[in-house]
Amino acid sequence: MDLQQRFAEYIRANHLFTVNDKLLLAVSGGADSVVLAWLCKSAGFDFIILHCNFQLRGAESDRDEQFVRRLADQLGVTVLVKTFNTIQYKEKEGISTQEAARSLRYEWFDEILDQHNTANKPAWLLTAHHADDNIETVAMNFFRGTGIRGLKGMQPRNGKIIRPLLFARRSDIEEYTLLHGLEYVTDSSNLDDNYTRNFFRLRVLPMLKSVYPATEENLLHNIDRLAEAAELYEQSVDLYRHDLAEKKGGEYHIPVLKLLKSRPLRTIVYELISPFHFTAKQTEEVIALLDSETGKYVASSTHRIFRNRKWLIISPLATGEASNLLINDTDSAISYTAGTMKLEYSADLATTPDVMTAVLDVKEVTFPLLLRRWKAGDYFYPLGMKKKKKVSRFLIDKKLSLSEKENVWVLESAKRIVWVVGHRIDDRFKVTGNTKAVWRIVNSCIP
């Protein structure tokens, strides 16, 4: 069976796309992407070509762009070219050149996909990754320690990205170019073993093959087996997530005792925390929280995990939004990050047990009021008490979790806290027998 037939069979067997779909081909000008383009043309698929000029190799980058434009003319298809200032982006983001190029490339690809995707004609991005690329990927992932997900390698479909050449070896592609007399360009950076992938292709794999000649074939067979094993693994992980992590608002609560009984503990803990940008190295730190006192925590770039009595709580980091808001007596309502606060001047002196409503003696309130997050050192006189109390101690006594404490706001009048919003008013502002009118303030939280 020739490459064209195998190509068609691979697409059918994996249900990748049909002749009715719109295909966007990422074409660099190298042998792999050139062969992919000709295979799609011969199969009668509807496609356009996308080419990135990263301006990293001077005249060679421009040469590649011109080659791809000529190829599109030969094929009779549209070509879209995007030129990037990759070095500037790399320096701005503080990342490697490879990371910068990948980020820029896929951000642009996503934009083009959105433009071409319709309900009647779905669009897919096709890349020319082949079996040898997958062998290199699995080898790199093994030494990176990515776990079973990395050892299953690249799959033919990943969201909107499709890799229809994963069945083919590099030798198959080279043979096709010779058989059909196809021209292509060679990226000189492919010979630079300072790049990780090149190092594995040029040095590590040949060394392994000198000891185990069937290294590449064995890795390809492992990819198939481990892909199925990874599917079973994911099913098991999903069951643990569903059983252990209870979603409460923007948080996830995990019962400590139940988690301690789970096996294998390290794997389960890692799978619970990794979606929140925690690393494998932080797994042991999180496990240590299971035996720690309340208040201890471990943080990722986006979340914090802390022990709160019988629970581990995964919570987003505080954002620090809207730290100070002034409220005048002419305002009827004010919106802020935690909800909406409505004010009403009233002669109705009736109080309420609703903690989301504050009824304050008008003569004690001085405007403007300041609505802000509480901070260390704050104190007030909780309703019913004649002695002042620190807000921090008040919140501890209320048994609030760490994230709940971070989301507490206070309302201040003339440098005096009149209300710990949603919890307790200050005794100095309560309705008494001498009260003639009140400010009724209702706080509606964001659900």
Secondary structure as GFF3:
##gff-version 3
##sequence-region A 1 447
A	DSSP	alpha_helix	3	13	.	.	.	ID=ss1
A	DSSP	beta_strand	22	26	.	.	.	ID=ss2
A	DSSP	alpha_helix	31	43	.	.	.	ID=ss3
A	DSSP	beta_strand	46	53	.	.	.	ID=ss4
A	DSSP	alpha_helix	59	75	.	.	.	ID=ss5
A	DSSP	beta_strand	79	83	.	.	.	ID=ss6
A	DSSP	alpha_helix	86	93	.	.	.	ID=ss7
A	DSSP	alpha_helix	97	116	.	.	.	ID=ss8
A	DSSP	beta_strand	123	126	.	.	.	ID=ss9
A	DSSP	alpha_helix	131	144	.	.	.	ID=ss10
A	DSSP	alpha_helix	148	151	.	.	.	ID=ss11
A	DSSP	beta_strand	157	158	.	.	.	ID=ss12
A	DSSP	beta_strand	161	162	.	.	.	ID=ss13
A	DSSP	alpha_helix	170	180	.	.	.	ID=ss14
A	DSSP	three_ten_helix	188	191	.	.	.	ID=ss15
A	DSSP	alpha_helix	196	199	.	.	.	ID=ss16
A	DSSP	pi_helix	200	204	.	.	.	ID=ss17
A	DSSP	alpha_helix	205	211	.	.	.	ID=ss18
A	DSSP	alpha_helix	215	244	.	.	.	ID=ss19
A	DSSP	beta_strand	246	248	.	.	.	ID=ss20
A	DSSP	beta_strand	251	255	.	.	.	ID=ss21
A	DSSP	alpha_helix	256	260	.	.	.	ID=ss22
A	DSSP	alpha_helix	265	273	.	.	.	ID=ss23
A	DSSP	three_ten_helix	274	276	.	.	.	ID=ss24
A	DSSP	three_ten_helix	280	282	.	.	.	ID=ss25
A	DSSP	alpha_helix	283	289	.	.	.	ID=ss26
A	DSSP	beta_strand	297	299	.	.	.	ID=ss27
A	DSSP	beta_strand	303	308	.	.	.	ID=ss28
A	DSSP	beta_strand	311	316	.	.	.	ID=ss29
A	DSSP	beta_strand	324	327	.	.	.	ID=ss30
A	DSSP	beta_strand	333	336	.	.	.	ID=ss31
A	DSSP	beta_strand	339	346	.	.	.	ID=ss32
A	DSSP	beta_strand	357	361	.	.	.	ID=ss33
A	DSSP	three_ten_helix	362	364	.	.	.	ID=ss34
A	DSSP	beta_strand	369	373	.	.	.	ID=ss35
A	DSSP	beta_strand	379	380	.	.	.	ID=ss36
A	DSSP	beta_strand	389	390	.	.	.	ID=ss37
A	DSSP	alpha_helix	391	397	.	.	.	ID=ss38
A	DSSP	alpha_helix	402	406	.	.	.	ID=ss39
A	DSSP	beta_strand	409	413	.	.	.	ID=ss40
A	DSSP	beta_strand	416	420	.	.	.	ID=ss41
A	DSSP	beta_strand	424	425	.	.	.	ID=ss42
A	DSSP	three_ten_helix	427	429	.	.	.	ID=ss43
A	DSSP	beta_strand	438	445	.	.	.	ID=ss44
###
